[in-house]
Amino acid sequence: MEYKNKNGHVNLSLENNIVIAQFSGNLELELLSNFKTALFETIQSFKGEKWGYISDSSNVVAATPQAEQDSHKPQHAAE
């Protein structure tokens, strides 16, 4: 899964039950929101199985204040 806009890019991939996220550029609220939704949907698809998460943010330039604030909000997955 890939999400991008003119300023940033997020790639979400799976390797078995390991979710790998790679971020680059400037993170904005819309980009981060799309990523969070996809991440939680992916986790739910594991149906209680063990899973892992790897995040590579080494190519992130910056995040907007709104994206930073939203990244700290808990998101409750629907059951």
C-alpha positions in Angstrom: 0.0 0.0 0.0 1.3 3.4 -0.9 0.1 6.8 0.1 1.7 10.0 -1.2 1.0 13.6 -2.0 3.2 16.4 -3.4 5.2 16.7 -0.2 5.5 13.2 1.4 5.3 9.5 0.9 4.4 6.5 3.0 4.8 2.9 1.8 3.2 0.1 3.9 4.2 -3.5 3.1 3.9 -6.9 4.8 6.4 -9.6 5.3 4.5 -12.5 6.9 2.9 -10.8 10.0 5.4 -8.0 10.1 4.2 -4.6 9.0 6.9 -2.4 7.5 6.3 1.3 7.1 8.7 3.6 5.2 8.2 7.3 5.4 9.8 10.1 3.4 9.5 13.8 2.8 7.1 16.0 4.7 4.3 14.3 6.7 1.0 16.0 6.6 -2.3 15.2 8.4 -4.1 13.6 5.5 -1.1 11.3 4.7 -0.7 10.2 8.3 -4.5 9.6 8.6 -4.5 7.4 5.6 -1.5 5.5 6.9 -3.1 5.0 10.4 -6.3 3.7 8.9 -4.5 1.2 6.7 -2.3 0.1 9.6 -5.2 -0.6 11.9 -7.1 -2.5 9.2 -4.0 -4.6 8.5 -3.5 -5.4 12.2 -7.2 -6.4 12.5 -6.7 -8.8 9.5 -4.3 -10.8 11.7 -7.3 -11.8 13.9 -5.4 -12.0 17.1 -2.2 -13.6 15.7 1.2 -12.2 16.8 2.5 -9.4 14.6 5.3 -6.9 14.5 5.9 -3.4 13.2 9.0 -1.8 11.7 9.1 1.9 10.9 11.8 3.6 8.8 11.5 7.4 9.2 15.1 8.1 8.2 14.0 10.0 5.1 11.4 12.2 6.9 12.2 15.9 6.5 9.4 17.3 8.8 5.8 16.8 9.9 3.2 19.6 10.1 2.1 20.5 13.6 -1.3 18.9 12.9 0.3 15.6 11.8 2.5 15.6 14.9 -0.5 16.3 17.2 -2.6 13.6 15.5 0.1 11.0 15.7 -0.1 11.1 19.5 -3.9 10.5 19.6 -4.9 6.9 20.4 -7.0 5.2 17.7 -9.4 2.5 18.7 -9.8 -0.3 16.3 -13.4 -1.4 15.6 -14.2 -4.8 17.0 
